[in-house]
Amino acid sequence: MAPVSPAAGPPPCRPRAVAGPQGPWHTVHDDLSATGVVLVYGLLAQWLPHIQDVARVRPVLGRDWQRYQTLTHPRAKERFLASRLLLRHAAAVAIETAPDLVDLAYQPGGRPFVRGCDQIDISLSHTEEVMVVGITSRGRVGVDVELAARRMAGTGSEAQGCTPFERQRLDAADGRDRNDTLVRLWTLKEAYSKALGQGLRFRFTEFGFALDGTWARLVGPDGRDAGADDWVFATFAVEGKYVVSAAVQDAGFGDGTDLSVQTALDAGLLDALLDTTG
């Protein structure tokens, strides 16, 4: 089988580690300028404000502050706070504005977007101690992160989330490779579903992936090419214990090197669309 290589424009670079609001952000900006795609990740401990500083980040959270206050489970509350801070800071770098001016909103299925800034598409995922953000100016993006050691083999995941083609490939692998492959397939499917705005409503047994190294190719249940030539699928290892997958569409928008919100909108419309309630 020939190596699976990206067909739709420049592939995403490896996820960039950002240790907190102070960055470093220059590599994030450089990736987005060079390829139109950037993947960013942060660790929960690095992005979680000290308890006495939580009120100070209220302007950055914007509308999410109300949702944050309704959460009761301590761990869920921490993840929500840290992940939204990472997402808002990353989006602010992309459109060259301040984090508290990023008007983050959500589609009915929960997919985030920056209101009034359709020059970028964003995606968010988090698990355990890590959070991942994907941003693109080329079309659509979806990201997903999972523990590499998550046990999936023998749990029914093959029947619930794999096509006949994928199960055939899994049956040819040993126990460790089988679980590693399942985790990778699952995160790829989550990322693609998020990019399409479908989430778990998109049945994972109806589409599959042919894997080769970092890259993957979308295939049908029987393993035949699905003709998704405008998509790039990739998987990366992060922090030695997590798997990050990304699905990026190249809709033919070009490089999109000038993403600044200031050039995309006139001043009056900018004031009307950006969230300045903080």
C-alpha positions, 0 to 999 in steps of 0.5 A, a space after each residue: 500500500 502506498 504511503 498515505 500523504 496529505 492531499 489538501 494543502 499544507 499539513 498541520 505542524 505538531 501541536 505547539 506547547 503553550 505553558 500559560 497566558 504568557 505564551 510563547 505565542 510566536 510559534 503559534 502565529 508563525 504556524 498559522 501564517 505559514 500553513 493556515 493551520 495551528 494546533 496548540 496544547 496546554 497542561 491544566 496545571 499551567 492554565 488554571 489560575 490560583 483560587 484568589 485570581 479566578 475573579 480576575 479572569 472573568 473579563 477573559 471568560 466573557 459569556 462563559 463566566 455564567 456557565 462556569 458558575 453553574 458547574 458544581 463538580 470541582 474537576 469539571 469546573 477546573 477543566 472548563 475554566 482552563 480550557 476556555 482560557 486557552 481557547 480564547 488566548 489562542 483565538 486572540 493570537 490568530 485574529 490579533 486582538 485581546 483575549 477579553 475581546 474574543 466573543 466565543 459562542 457555541 453552535 447548538 451541538 456545542 461546537 465553539 466559534 468566534 462570533 463575527 470572525 468567520 475567517 477562522 474555524 476553531 476546535 477544542 478538546 480536553 482530557 485528564 491533564 491536557 487541553 488541545 485547540 485547533 485553528 484554521 483559516 483554510 476551512 474547517 478543523 476538528 481536534 480530539 485528545 485521549 490518553 494513549 493508554 486508555 483501554 479500548 480493546 476488548 471493551 466493545 469499541 471495535 463493534 461500536 466504532 469500527 468498520 469491517 475494514 478497520 476490524 480486519 486490520 485490527 484482527 491482524 495486530 497483536 494486543 498492544 498494537 490493537 489498543 494503540 490503533 483503536 485509540 488512534 482511530 477513535 480520536 480521528 473519528 472524533 476529530 472529523 465528527 467535530 469538524 463537521 459539527 456532528 459530534 457522536 451523532 455521526 455513526 463511527 461504523 459508517 466511515 473509517 481510516 487507513 493509517 500510515 505513520 502520522 497521516 490517515 486517509 478517509 475510507 468507506 466501510 469496505 476500505 475504499 477511498 472516500 474521496 475526501 481530497 480536501 481533507 488532511 488527517 493527522 495524529 500526534 503524540 503529546 507529552 509522552 502519554 496522550 494522542 492528539 488527532 486533527 481533521 483539517 479541511 482545505 476549502 480553497 480559501 487560500 493562505 489567509 495570512 491576514 486574519 486580523 479582526 481589525 482588517 476584517 471588520 470596520 470599527 463600528 461593526 467590530 464594536 457591535 460584534 465583539 464581547 466587551 462586557 468585561 
